[in-house]
Amino acid sequence: MDLASLEKRNVAILVISQTLFMVASITVMTLSGVVGHQLSPDPGLATLPIAVMMLGTVISTLPASLYMKRVGRRRGFITGASLGGVCGGALSFVAIAVESFWLFCLASLLLGVYQGFAMYYRFAAADVASPAFRSRAISLVMAGGVVAAFLGPWNASAAIHLIAQVPSGGPYLVIAVLALVAIGLLNQLRVPPAEGTKPSAAPRPMATIASQPTFLLAVLAAAAGYAVMMLVMTATPLAMRNQGFEMSQVAFIMQWHVLGMFAPSFVTGSLIARFGIPRMLVAGTLLFAGTAAIANHGVSLAHYWGALVLLGVGWNFLFVSGSTLLASAHAESERGKVQGVNDLIIFSLVGLGSLMAGAMLHRFGWELLNLLMLVPTLLVALATLWFRLRLRPR
C-alpha cells in the first residue's frame, strides 16, 4: 500500500473511532444524570456519575499519553477502548441491573478513562498525516462528532428499553458493543515511523518546552476555549429550565450546539491552511464574544439557539487550532509527555468549569455568567496578539 493510501485509511479509522467514542460520550451526558437520580441515595448526587467520568478523564490523560509513547498508538487506543469502553459500558449495565449507585459511579470512572485515551485520536491524526494534510486530518477526526450529535441522543432514547428487565441499561450495552467495533478498527491502524527522528536525541525538559510561546498559546487556546464552552454548555439546560422551557426544547438547543462544535471541522483545517492559526484563534474569541452578546440580548429560544451555536463554532476554532499548533511545539521524542500535560491541563479546567456552572448560574444568573466568560476569552485574544508580534521579525 502506498503512503497516500495508508494515510487516508489511517485517518478514516480514526474518524470512525472518534464517532463511536463520541456516541458513548453524548449518551453519558444525556442519560447518566437521569440514571444517577434513579439510583442515588440523595437527589443532590444525581450528576455525580458525570463528574466522576470527568475525573476519570483527568487522571488518565497523562498516563495514557506516556503509555502510548511506550507501546504505540494502536495498542494504547485498544487498551482504552477495552478497559474504558467495553468494561465501562458493561459495568454500567450491571450497576443499573443491581441498582447500585456506587457501582455505576465506578463504571462512569472507566468511561472517563475511555475518554482519556480517545482524546488522543486527534493527535494520532497528526502522526499519520503528511505535514500538508495534518490540520485537515485533525479537523476530520473532530468532525466525527457531527454524526454522534444525532446518534448519541438517539441511543440514549431508542435503546433505553432494549433489555426490558433492565430499564435504561440498553444504551450502555450499545456503548460496549460500539467499543468492540472500535477495537476491531483500531487493530488495523498503522502509524508510520516519524521521518527525520533521531533516536539518540535526548528529549528536552518539560520546563524548556513549556516556556515556548508556541506551547503556551496552544495550551491556553485549547484549555480556555474548552473550559468556557463546558461552563456555558453545562449551565444552559439549567438556565432554560428556569425560564420554563420544555426538555424537548433543551434537547433541540443542545443538539444544535453539538453540531456547532463539530460540523465546522469539515472546513476548519482548510481555513487554518488558508488564514493561519492566529487569525483562526481571533475568530474563535470573536465568536465567544458573540455568544455573550446574544445571551445578554434576550432569553427566547432563538437567543439560546444563536448563542449556543456560536459557542460551539468558537470552541471548534480554538480547540482545533490549538491542537494543530501544539503539534509543532515538540519533537517526536517529546510527544508523549507534551500531549499528556496538554490534555491534563485542559481537562482539569474542563472539570472545574462543569463543577462551577451550577453555582455560578445560581449566584450570578445567565446573563452575567456569559459576560464573565469574556475574561478568559480576552486573555486568549491578547496572547494571540503577543504571539504574532513575537513572530513578525521572523
C-alpha positions as CSV (number, residue, x, y, z in Angstrom):
1,M,0.0,0.0,0.0
2,D,1.4,3.4,-1.0
3,L,1.9,6.1,1.6
4,A,-1.1,8.2,0.4
5,S,-3.5,5.3,0.6
6,L,-2.1,4.4,4.0
7,E,-2.6,7.9,5.2
8,K,-6.2,8.0,4.1
9,R,-7.0,4.6,5.6
10,N,-5.5,5.6,9.0
11,V,-7.4,8.9,9.1
12,A,-10.6,7.1,8.2
13,I,-10.1,4.6,11.0
14,L,-9.5,7.4,13.5
15,V,-12.6,9.3,12.2
16,I,-14.9,6.3,12.7
17,S,-13.3,5.5,16.1
18,Q,-13.9,9.1,17.2
19,T,-17.5,8.9,16.1
20,L,-18.1,5.7,18.1
21,F,-16.5,7.2,21.2
22,M,-18.5,10.4,20.8
23,V,-21.7,8.4,20.7
24,A,-20.7,7.0,24.1
25,S,-19.8,10.4,25.5
26,I,-23.0,12.1,24.4
27,T,-25.0,9.2,25.7
28,V,-23.5,9.6,29.1
29,M,-24.1,13.4,29.1
30,T,-27.7,12.8,28.1
31,L,-28.6,9.8,30.3
32,S,-26.3,9.4,33.2
33,G,-27.8,12.3,35.2
34,V,-31.2,10.6,34.9
35,V,-29.9,7.2,35.9
36,G,-27.9,8.8,38.7
37,H,-31.1,10.4,40.0
38,Q,-32.8,7.0,39.9
39,L,-30.1,5.2,41.8
40,S,-28.6,7.8,44.1
41,P,-29.5,7.8,47.8
42,D,-29.5,11.6,47.7
43,P,-31.0,13.6,44.8
44,G,-28.1,16.0,45.2
45,L,-25.8,13.3,44.0
46,A,-27.6,12.7,40.7
47,T,-25.0,14.2,38.5
48,L,-22.0,12.7,40.4
49,P,-21.5,10.0,37.8
50,I,-20.9,12.6,35.2
51,A,-18.4,14.4,37.5
52,V,-16.7,11.1,38.2
53,M,-16.4,10.5,34.4
54,M,-14.6,13.8,34.1
55,L,-12.4,12.8,37.0
56,G,-11.5,9.5,35.1
57,T,-10.5,11.6,32.1
58,V,-8.3,13.9,34.2
59,I,-6.4,11.2,36.0
60,S,-5.9,9.1,32.8
61,T,-4.8,11.7,30.2
62,L,-1.1,11.9,31.2
63,P,-0.7,8.1,31.9
64,A,-2.5,7.3,28.6
65,S,-0.1,9.5,26.7
66,L,3.0,8.1,28.4
67,Y,1.7,4.5,27.9
68,M,1.1,5.1,24.2
69,K,4.6,6.6,23.9
70,R,5.9,3.2,25.1
71,V,3.6,0.8,23.4
72,G,2.4,2.8,20.4
73,R,-0.9,4.4,19.4
74,R,-2.6,1.3,18.3
75,R,-2.1,-0.8,21.4
76,G,-2.9,2.3,23.6
77,F,-6.2,3.0,21.8
78,I,-7.2,-0.6,22.0
79,T,-6.4,-0.6,25.7
80,G,-8.5,2.5,26.3
81,A,-11.5,1.1,24.3
82,S,-11.3,-2.3,26.1
83,L,-10.9,-1.0,29.6
84,G,-13.0,2.1,29.3
85,G,-15.5,1.4,26.6
86,V,-16.3,-2.3,26.8
87,C,-15.8,-2.7,30.6
88,G,-17.2,0.7,31.4
89,G,-20.3,0.2,29.3
90,A,-20.9,-3.4,30.5
91,L,-20.3,-2.5,34.2
92,S,-22.8,0.4,33.8
93,F,-25.4,-2.1,32.7
94,V,-24.7,-4.4,35.6
95,A,-24.9,-1.5,38.1
96,I,-28.3,-0.5,36.7
97,A,-29.4,-4.1,36.9
98,V,-28.5,-4.5,40.6
99,E,-29.5,-0.9,41.3
100,S,-26.0,0.1,42.7
101,F,-25.3,3.8,42.6
102,W,-21.7,3.5,43.6
103,L,-21.0,0.7,41.1
104,F,-22.5,3.0,38.5
105,C,-20.1,5.7,39.6
106,L,-17.2,3.2,39.2
107,A,-18.4,2.4,35.7
108,S,-18.5,6.1,34.9
109,L,-14.9,6.4,36.0
110,L,-14.0,3.7,33.5
111,L,-15.9,5.6,30.8
112,G,-13.8,8.6,31.7
113,V,-10.7,6.5,31.1
114,Y,-12.1,5.7,27.6
115,Q,-12.3,9.4,27.0
116,G,-8.8,10.0,28.4
117,F,-7.4,7.7,25.7
118,A,-9.8,8.7,22.9
119,M,-8.9,12.4,23.2
120,Y,-5.6,11.4,21.5
121,Y,-7.3,10.4,18.3
122,R,-6.8,13.9,17.1
123,F,-3.0,13.8,17.8
124,A,-2.8,10.4,16.2
125,A,-4.2,12.0,13.1
126,A,-1.3,14.4,13.1
127,D,1.1,11.5,13.5
128,V,-0.3,9.6,10.4
129,A,-0.8,12.6,8.2
130,S,1.7,14.4,6.0
131,P,2.5,18.0,7.0
132,A,0.3,19.4,4.2
133,F,-2.6,17.3,5.3
134,R,-2.1,17.5,9.1
135,S,-4.6,20.3,10.0
136,R,-7.2,18.7,7.7
137,A,-6.7,15.3,9.3
138,I,-7.2,16.7,12.8
139,S,-10.3,18.5,11.6
140,L,-11.8,15.4,10.0
141,V,-11.3,13.4,13.2
142,M,-13.1,16.1,15.2
143,A,-15.9,16.0,12.6
144,G,-16.8,12.6,13.8
145,G,-18.9,14.4,16.4
146,V,-21.3,15.5,13.7
147,V,-22.7,12.0,13.3
148,A,-22.5,11.4,17.0
149,A,-24.6,14.5,17.6
150,F,-27.5,12.5,16.1
151,L,-26.6,9.0,17.2
152,G,-25.8,9.9,20.8
153,P,-29.2,11.3,21.8
154,W,-30.9,8.6,19.6
155,N,-29.1,5.8,21.5
156,A,-30.0,7.4,24.9
157,S,-33.7,7.3,24.0
158,A,-34.2,4.5,21.4
159,A,-32.2,1.8,23.3
160,I,-33.5,2.6,26.7
161,H,-35.9,-0.4,26.6
162,L,-33.5,-2.7,24.7
163,I,-33.5,-5.0,27.7
164,A,-36.9,-4.9,29.3
165,Q,-35.8,-6.3,32.6
166,V,-33.1,-3.5,32.9
167,P,-34.7,-0.2,32.0
168,S,-32.1,2.4,31.0
169,G,-29.5,-0.2,30.7
170,G,-29.7,-0.8,27.0
171,P,-27.8,2.4,25.9
172,Y,-24.8,1.3,28.0
173,L,-24.7,-2.1,26.3
174,V,-24.7,-0.3,23.0
175,I,-21.6,1.7,24.2
176,A,-19.8,-1.6,25.0
177,V,-20.7,-3.1,21.6
178,L,-19.6,0.1,19.7
179,A,-16.3,0.0,21.7
180,L,-15.8,-3.6,20.4
181,V,-16.3,-2.3,16.9
182,A,-13.8,0.4,17.5
183,I,-11.3,-2.2,18.8
184,G,-11.6,-4.1,15.5
185,L,-11.0,-1.0,13.5
186,L,-8.1,0.3,15.6
187,N,-6.4,-3.1,15.2
188,Q,-5.9,-2.1,11.6
189,L,-4.3,1.3,12.4
190,R,-0.7,1.6,11.1
191,V,1.2,4.6,12.4
192,P,4.3,5.1,10.2
193,P,7.6,5.9,11.9
194,A,8.3,9.6,12.0
195,E,10.7,10.8,9.3
196,G,13.8,12.6,10.4
197,T,13.6,11.4,14.0
198,K,16.9,11.0,15.7
199,P,16.6,8.2,18.3
200,S,19.7,9.4,20.1
201,A,18.4,12.9,20.6
202,A,17.5,13.4,24.3
203,P,14.1,15.0,24.9
204,R,14.2,18.5,26.4
205,P,13.0,19.1,30.0
206,M,9.3,19.9,30.2
207,A,10.1,23.3,31.6
208,T,12.0,24.2,28.5
209,I,9.2,23.0,26.2
210,A,6.6,24.9,28.3
211,S,8.5,28.1,28.0
212,Q,8.0,28.3,24.2
213,P,5.4,30.8,23.0
214,T,4.0,28.1,20.7
215,F,3.3,25.8,23.6
216,L,1.9,28.5,25.8
217,L,-0.6,29.8,23.2
218,A,-1.6,26.2,22.1
219,V,-2.4,25.2,25.6
220,L,-4.1,28.4,26.6
221,A,-6.3,28.5,23.5
222,A,-7.5,24.9,23.8
223,A,-7.8,24.9,27.6
224,A,-9.6,28.3,27.9
225,G,-11.8,27.5,24.9
226,Y,-12.8,24.1,26.2
227,A,-13.4,25.3,29.8
228,V,-15.5,28.3,28.8
229,M,-17.6,26.1,26.4
230,M,-18.2,23.5,29.1
231,L,-19.1,26.1,31.7
232,V,-21.8,27.7,29.4
233,M,-23.0,24.4,28.0
234,T,-23.5,22.8,31.4
235,A,-25.4,25.9,32.6
236,T,-27.6,26.1,29.6
237,P,-30.1,23.3,30.5
238,L,-30.5,24.7,34.0
239,A,-31.0,28.2,32.7
240,M,-33.5,27.1,30.1
241,R,-35.5,25.1,32.6
242,N,-35.5,28.1,35.0
243,Q,-37.1,30.0,32.1
244,G,-39.8,27.4,31.7
245,F,-38.6,25.7,28.6
246,E,-39.6,22.0,28.0
247,M,-36.9,19.3,27.9
248,S,-37.6,18.7,24.2
249,Q,-36.6,22.4,23.6
250,V,-33.5,21.9,25.8
251,A,-32.5,18.8,23.7
252,F,-33.1,20.8,20.5
253,I,-30.7,23.5,21.6
254,M,-28.1,21.1,22.9
255,Q,-28.2,19.1,19.6
256,W,-27.5,22.3,17.6
257,H,-24.7,23.2,20.0
258,V,-23.0,19.8,19.4
259,L,-23.4,20.3,15.6
260,G,-21.9,23.8,16.0
261,M,-18.9,22.1,17.8
262,F,-18.2,19.5,15.2
263,A,-19.7,20.4,11.9
264,P,-17.1,23.2,11.1
265,S,-14.4,20.6,11.4
266,F,-15.0,19.7,7.7
267,V,-13.6,23.1,6.8
268,T,-11.6,24.2,9.9
269,G,-8.4,22.6,8.6
270,S,-8.7,24.3,5.2
271,L,-9.4,27.6,7.0
272,I,-6.3,27.2,9.1
273,A,-4.2,26.4,6.0
274,R,-5.5,29.5,4.2
275,F,-5.7,32.1,7.0
276,G,-3.2,30.8,9.6
277,I,-3.6,29.7,13.2
278,P,-3.5,33.2,14.8
279,R,-6.4,34.5,12.7
280,M,-8.5,31.4,13.5
281,L,-7.8,31.9,17.2
282,V,-9.0,35.5,16.9
283,A,-12.1,34.3,15.0
284,G,-12.8,31.9,17.9
285,T,-12.6,34.6,20.5
286,L,-14.9,36.8,18.5
287,L,-17.5,34.0,18.2
288,F,-17.4,33.7,22.0
289,A,-18.0,37.4,22.3
290,G,-21.0,37.0,20.0
291,T,-22.3,34.2,22.4
292,A,-22.2,36.6,25.3
293,A,-23.8,39.4,23.3
294,I,-26.7,37.2,22.2
295,A,-27.2,35.7,25.6
296,N,-27.5,39.2,27.1
297,H,-29.9,40.4,24.4
298,G,-32.8,38.1,25.4
299,V,-33.8,34.7,26.7
300,S,-36.1,33.4,23.9
301,L,-35.5,30.0,22.2
302,A,-33.9,31.9,19.3
303,H,-31.5,33.6,21.6
304,Y,-30.4,30.4,23.2
305,W,-30.1,28.8,19.8
306,G,-27.9,31.6,18.4
307,A,-25.7,31.8,21.5
308,L,-25.1,28.0,21.7
309,V,-24.4,27.6,18.0
310,L,-21.8,30.4,18.1
311,L,-20.3,28.9,21.3
312,G,-19.9,25.5,19.5
313,V,-18.2,27.0,16.4
314,G,-16.0,29.2,18.6
315,W,-14.9,26.2,20.6
316,N,-14.1,24.3,17.3
317,F,-11.9,27.1,16.0
318,L,-10.0,27.4,19.3
319,F,-9.6,23.7,20.0
320,V,-8.6,22.5,16.5
321,S,-6.2,25.5,16.1
322,G,-4.7,24.9,19.5
323,S,-4.3,21.2,18.8
324,T,-2.6,21.9,15.4
325,L,-0.3,24.5,17.0
326,L,0.7,22.1,19.7
327,A,1.9,19.5,17.1
328,S,4.6,22.0,16.1
329,A,5.8,22.6,19.7
330,H,7.6,19.3,20.4
331,A,9.9,16.8,18.8
332,E,8.9,13.1,18.3
333,S,10.7,12.0,21.4
334,E,8.8,14.6,23.5
335,R,5.4,13.8,22.1
336,G,4.1,11.6,25.0
337,K,4.7,14.0,27.9
338,V,3.8,17.2,26.0
339,Q,0.5,15.9,24.8
340,G,-0.2,14.4,28.2
341,V,0.5,17.6,30.0
342,N,-1.6,19.5,27.5
343,D,-4.7,17.3,28.0
344,L,-4.2,17.2,31.8
345,I,-4.4,21.0,31.9
346,I,-7.3,21.1,29.5
347,F,-9.5,18.5,31.3
348,S,-8.6,19.8,34.8
349,L,-10.0,23.2,33.7
350,V,-13.0,21.5,31.9
351,G,-13.8,19.6,35.1
352,L,-13.6,22.8,37.1
353,G,-15.9,24.6,34.6
354,S,-18.5,21.9,34.7
355,L,-18.5,21.9,38.5
356,M,-18.7,25.7,38.7
357,A,-21.6,26.0,36.2
358,G,-24.5,25.4,38.6
359,A,-23.1,27.6,41.4
360,M,-22.2,30.5,39.0
361,L,-25.6,30.3,37.4
362,H,-27.4,30.4,40.8
363,R,-25.2,33.3,42.1
364,F,-24.8,35.5,39.0
365,G,-27.6,34.5,36.6
366,W,-27.4,33.6,32.9
367,E,-26.5,37.0,31.5
368,L,-23.7,37.8,33.9
369,L,-22.3,34.2,33.6
370,N,-21.9,34.8,29.9
371,L,-20.2,38.2,30.5
372,L,-17.7,36.6,32.9
373,M,-16.6,34.1,30.3
374,L,-15.2,37.1,28.3
375,V,-12.3,37.3,30.8
376,P,-10.5,34.1,29.7
377,T,-11.7,34.9,26.1
378,L,-9.9,38.2,26.2
379,L,-6.8,36.5,27.6
380,V,-6.6,34.2,24.6
381,A,-7.0,37.2,22.2
382,L,-4.2,39.1,23.9
383,A,-2.0,36.0,23.9
384,T,-2.6,35.6,20.2
385,L,-1.6,39.2,19.5
386,W,1.5,38.7,21.6
387,F,2.4,35.6,19.7
388,R,2.0,37.4,16.3
389,L,4.2,40.3,17.5
390,R,6.9,37.8,18.5
391,L,6.8,36.1,15.1
392,R,6.7,39.3,13.0
393,P,10.5,39.9,13.0
394,R,11.0,36.3,11.7
